[in-house]
Amino acid sequence: MKILVSGASGLVGSHLVPHLKNKGHDLHRLGRKAAAGAGEVPWNPAAGDLAAGSLEDFDAVVHLAGESIAGGRWTEAKKRRIRDSRVQGTGLLARKLAGLQARPIVCVCASAIGYYGDRKDEALAEDSGPGEGFLAEVCREWEEAARPAAEAGIRLVNLRIGIVLSSKGGALAKMLTPFRLGIGGMTGSGRQYMSWVALDDLVRIIDFAVATDDLSGPVNAVAPNPVTNAEFSRTLGRVLARPSLLPFPSIAAKLLLGEMAEELLLASARVQPKKLLEAGYGFRHPDLEGALRCALARQSH
């Protein structure tokens, strides 16, 4: 297949591209710094620049681009960049794809489990309603922005991605230093659920979504065994052979990180990959300890 990928240089995209190439697909990158030709398709979402002709003849599009939600407090400017990078970019791409004469068969568009908000211990599947808060609002707008592609007959998959486990980036990478120093521990009460997915599995899930004709709409890209923050902390400490006894109190998290702490560190989302399991996807890393050991083993390579 001829596949276009946005966000190809990010944590997920940089692993997805070689995976798809190794399977014999013809990969092209959509990016702001791309030069026209040679497998590169340039765009500028903020300016609304994307030549429709450059999108012709693709069989599939995988859209992963978006501003990082981590990395310090959410100022109003940061929140605007988070929202605009997802909503504007997705809307532009979806409208351009919808207007093509030769449209792709499928568009797999990233979303996030932030859609569900803080739901305590409620079991959440794809048919669960949206939650409240900034991330839930962004995810609703993000998925809505992709709708023109579906309305034009393109099979649209909105992947609601959980916490991606990789030692190379994301939440786990940020946790490794304090845990290795023996000063890691649970955040807040530790009762909040963390719905995670191994990077290897996420890459395979995207591949599976591209290839599975009857998979569409929202799809939870999480492992089937979410854990509480306390359990995650104990498991990471055990894998690293370090104590995990020092808690990060809620009040300290809120003072340090404000709204970001409430929505990323203290919110609870117990999410199940119902559609993936029903479609026959087999998880390589269904359990947390095995996923962590694999992620950390890869760090030394």
C-alpha positions as CSV (number, residue, x, y, z in Angstrom):
1,M,0.0,0.0,0.0
2,K,1.0,3.6,-0.5
3,I,0.7,5.2,2.9
4,L,1.0,8.8,4.1
5,V,2.1,9.4,7.7
6,S,2.0,12.7,9.6
7,G,4.0,13.0,12.8
8,A,6.5,10.5,11.4
9,S,9.4,11.9,13.4
10,G,7.6,11.6,16.8
11,L,7.8,8.8,19.3
12,V,5.2,6.7,17.7
13,G,5.7,7.7,14.1
14,S,9.5,7.0,14.2
15,H,8.7,3.4,15.1
16,L,5.7,3.0,12.8
17,V,7.5,4.1,9.6
18,P,10.2,1.4,9.7
19,H,7.6,-1.2,10.8
20,L,5.4,-0.5,7.7
21,K,8.4,-0.2,5.4
22,N,9.6,-3.7,6.5
23,K,6.2,-5.0,5.5
24,G,6.7,-3.7,2.0
25,H,4.5,-0.6,2.1
26,D,5.5,2.6,0.2
27,L,5.8,5.2,2.9
28,H,5.6,9.0,2.5
29,R,5.8,11.7,5.2
30,L,3.6,14.7,5.7
31,G,5.4,17.4,7.6
32,R,6.1,21.1,8.0
33,K,9.8,20.7,7.1
34,A,9.1,18.3,4.3
35,A,10.4,19.1,0.8
36,A,8.1,18.4,-2.1
37,G,9.0,15.1,-3.8
38,A,11.2,12.2,-2.6
39,G,8.5,10.8,-0.5
40,E,7.8,14.0,1.3
41,V,4.5,16.0,1.3
42,P,4.8,19.5,2.8
43,W,2.0,21.3,4.7
44,N,1.5,24.2,7.1
45,P,-1.7,23.6,9.1
46,A,-1.6,27.0,10.9
47,A,-1.6,28.7,7.5
48,G,-4.1,26.2,5.9
49,D,-1.5,25.2,3.4
50,L,-1.8,21.7,1.9
51,A,-1.9,21.1,-1.8
52,A,-4.7,18.7,-2.6
53,G,-2.8,17.3,-5.5
54,S,0.0,16.1,-3.2
55,L,-2.5,13.8,-1.5
56,E,-3.6,11.9,-4.7
57,D,-3.2,8.2,-5.0
58,F,-2.6,7.2,-1.4
59,D,-4.2,4.0,-0.2
60,A,-4.1,5.0,3.5
61,V,-3.3,8.0,5.7
62,V,-2.1,7.8,9.3
63,H,-2.4,11.1,11.1
64,L,-0.3,11.3,14.3
65,A,0.8,15.0,14.4
66,G,0.1,17.2,17.4
67,E,1.8,19.4,20.0
68,S,3.0,17.5,23.1
69,I,0.7,17.8,26.1
70,A,3.6,17.2,28.6
71,G,6.5,19.4,29.4
72,G,5.4,22.0,32.0
73,R,2.4,24.0,33.1
74,W,-0.5,24.5,30.7
75,T,-0.4,28.2,30.1
76,E,-3.2,29.6,27.9
77,A,-0.7,29.8,25.0
78,K,0.3,26.2,25.5
79,K,-3.3,25.0,25.7
80,R,-4.1,27.0,22.5
81,R,-1.1,25.2,20.7
82,I,-2.3,21.8,22.0
83,R,-5.8,22.4,20.7
84,D,-4.9,24.1,17.4
85,S,-2.2,21.6,16.4
86,R,-4.8,18.8,16.7
87,V,-8.1,20.4,15.5
88,Q,-6.7,22.7,12.8
89,G,-4.3,20.1,11.3
90,T,-6.9,17.3,11.4
91,G,-9.6,19.5,10.0
92,L,-7.4,20.7,7.1
93,L,-6.3,17.1,6.3
94,A,-9.8,15.7,6.5
95,R,-11.3,18.3,4.2
96,K,-8.5,18.0,1.6
97,L,-8.9,14.2,1.6
98,A,-12.7,14.5,1.3
99,G,-12.3,16.7,-1.8
100,L,-10.1,14.3,-3.7
101,Q,-11.3,12.4,-6.8
102,A,-9.2,9.4,-5.8
103,R,-9.6,9.2,-2.0
104,P,-7.7,6.8,0.3
105,I,-9.5,3.8,1.5
106,V,-8.7,4.5,5.2
107,C,-7.6,7.3,7.5
108,V,-6.3,6.3,10.9
109,C,-6.3,9.5,13.0
110,A,-4.9,9.7,16.5
111,S,-7.0,10.7,19.4
112,A,-6.6,10.0,23.1
113,I,-8.2,8.4,26.2
114,G,-8.4,12.0,27.5
115,Y,-11.7,11.9,25.7
116,Y,-13.2,10.1,28.8
117,G,-12.0,12.6,31.4
118,D,-11.7,11.6,35.1
119,R,-14.0,8.7,35.6
120,K,-12.7,7.0,38.8
121,D,-13.1,3.2,38.5
122,E,-15.8,3.2,35.8
123,A,-15.1,0.7,33.1
124,L,-14.9,2.6,29.8
125,A,-15.4,1.2,26.3
126,E,-15.7,3.0,23.0
127,D,-19.4,3.6,23.5
128,S,-18.9,5.4,26.8
129,G,-19.7,9.1,26.7
130,P,-17.2,11.9,26.8
131,G,-15.9,13.3,30.1
132,E,-15.2,16.9,31.2
133,G,-12.1,19.0,31.3
134,F,-9.7,20.5,28.8
135,L,-8.4,17.3,27.3
136,A,-11.9,15.8,26.9
137,E,-12.9,19.0,25.0
138,V,-9.8,18.8,22.8
139,C,-10.4,15.1,22.0
140,R,-14.1,15.7,21.1
141,E,-13.1,18.6,18.8
142,W,-10.2,16.5,17.4
143,E,-12.4,13.6,16.4
144,E,-15.1,15.9,15.1
145,A,-12.5,17.6,12.9
146,A,-11.8,14.3,11.2
147,R,-15.5,13.7,10.3
148,P,-15.4,15.2,6.7
149,A,-13.2,12.2,5.8
150,A,-15.8,9.7,7.0
151,E,-18.6,11.7,5.4
152,A,-16.8,11.4,2.0
153,G,-16.7,7.6,2.3
154,I,-13.2,7.1,3.7
155,R,-13.0,4.5,6.5
156,L,-12.1,6.6,9.5
157,V,-10.5,5.1,12.6
158,N,-10.1,7.5,15.7
159,L,-7.5,5.8,17.8
160,R,-8.0,6.8,21.5
161,I,-4.4,6.2,22.6
162,G,-3.5,5.5,26.2
163,I,-0.2,6.1,28.0
164,V,2.5,4.9,25.6
165,L,5.2,2.9,27.4
166,S,8.6,3.6,26.0
167,S,12.0,4.4,27.6
168,K,12.7,6.8,24.7
169,G,9.9,9.3,25.4
170,G,6.5,10.0,27.0
171,A,5.4,9.4,30.6
172,L,7.6,6.4,31.3
173,A,10.8,8.1,30.2
174,K,10.1,11.0,32.7
175,M,9.4,8.5,35.5
176,L,12.7,6.6,35.1
177,T,15.1,9.0,36.8
178,P,13.3,9.4,40.1
179,F,12.5,5.7,40.3
180,R,16.1,4.7,39.5
181,L,17.3,7.1,42.3
182,G,14.9,5.4,44.7
183,I,12.7,8.4,45.2
184,G,9.8,7.3,43.0
185,G,6.3,6.4,44.2
186,M,2.7,6.7,43.6
187,T,1.1,10.1,42.7
188,G,-1.7,11.4,45.0
189,S,-3.9,8.6,46.4
190,G,-2.6,6.1,43.9
191,R,-6.2,4.9,43.3
192,Q,-6.5,6.5,39.9
193,Y,-6.4,4.1,36.9
194,M,-3.7,4.3,34.3
195,S,-4.6,2.9,30.9
196,W,-1.4,2.1,29.1
197,V,-0.1,0.5,25.9
198,A,3.3,-0.8,24.9
199,L,4.9,1.1,22.0
200,D,5.3,-2.2,20.1
201,D,1.6,-2.9,20.4
202,L,0.6,0.6,19.4
203,V,2.6,0.3,16.2
204,R,1.0,-3.0,15.5
205,I,-2.5,-1.6,16.4
206,I,-2.1,1.1,13.8
207,D,-1.0,-1.4,11.2
208,F,-4.0,-3.6,12.2
209,A,-6.4,-0.6,11.9
210,V,-5.1,0.1,8.4
211,A,-5.6,-3.5,7.3
212,T,-8.9,-4.4,9.1
213,D,-11.8,-3.4,6.8
214,D,-14.5,-3.6,9.4
215,L,-12.8,-1.5,12.0
216,S,-14.0,2.1,12.1
217,G,-15.0,4.9,14.4
218,P,-13.5,5.3,17.9
219,V,-11.1,2.5,18.9
220,N,-9.4,2.4,22.3
221,A,-5.6,1.8,21.8
222,V,-4.9,0.5,25.3
223,A,-3.8,-2.8,26.7
224,P,-6.6,-5.0,28.2
225,N,-5.3,-4.7,31.8
226,P,-5.3,-1.1,33.1
227,V,-3.7,-0.7,36.6
228,T,-4.0,1.8,39.4
229,N,-1.2,4.3,39.8
230,A,-0.1,2.6,43.0
231,E,0.2,-0.7,41.2
232,F,2.0,0.9,38.3
233,S,4.5,2.4,40.8
234,R,5.1,-0.9,42.6
235,T,5.6,-2.7,39.3
236,L,8.0,-0.2,37.9
237,G,10.0,-0.3,41.2
238,R,10.1,-4.1,41.0
239,V,11.3,-4.1,37.4
240,L,14.0,-1.5,38.2
241,A,14.9,-3.3,41.5
242,R,14.4,0.0,43.4
243,P,12.1,1.0,46.2
244,S,8.9,2.9,45.3
245,L,7.9,4.2,48.6
246,L,8.0,8.0,48.3
247,P,4.6,9.4,47.2
248,F,4.1,12.5,45.2
249,P,1.2,14.2,47.1
250,S,-1.7,15.6,45.1
251,I,-1.2,19.1,46.6
252,A,2.5,19.2,45.5
253,A,1.6,18.0,42.0
254,K,-1.1,20.7,41.7
255,L,1.2,23.4,43.0
256,L,4.0,22.3,40.6
257,L,2.0,21.6,37.4
258,G,-1.5,23.1,38.0
259,E,-4.2,21.9,35.6
260,M,-1.8,19.5,33.8
261,A,-1.4,17.6,37.1
262,E,-5.1,17.2,37.6
263,E,-5.8,15.9,34.1
264,L,-2.6,13.9,33.4
265,L,-1.4,12.6,36.8
266,L,-4.4,12.6,39.0
267,A,-7.3,11.8,36.7
268,S,-8.5,8.2,36.4
269,A,-9.5,6.4,33.2
270,R,-10.1,2.6,33.3
271,V,-10.3,2.0,29.6
272,Q,-10.9,-1.3,27.8
273,P,-9.9,-2.1,24.1
274,K,-13.3,-3.7,23.4
275,K,-13.3,-3.1,19.6
276,L,-9.7,-4.4,19.1
277,L,-10.4,-7.6,21.0
278,E,-13.6,-8.2,19.2
279,A,-11.8,-7.6,15.9
280,G,-9.3,-10.3,16.8
281,Y,-6.2,-8.2,17.7
282,G,-3.7,-10.2,19.8
283,F,-1.7,-8.1,22.3
284,R,2.0,-8.8,22.4
285,H,2.2,-7.1,25.8
286,P,-1.2,-7.5,27.7
287,D,0.4,-7.2,31.2
288,L,2.3,-4.3,32.6
289,E,5.3,-6.0,34.0
290,G,6.2,-7.7,30.7
291,A,5.6,-4.5,28.9
292,L,7.9,-2.5,31.2
293,R,10.6,-5.2,31.0
294,C,10.5,-5.1,27.2
295,A,10.6,-1.2,27.1
296,L,13.6,-1.1,29.5
297,A,15.4,-3.9,27.7
298,R,15.2,-1.9,24.5
299,Q,16.7,1.1,26.2
300,S,20.1,-0.6,26.4
301,H,20.1,-1.5,22.7
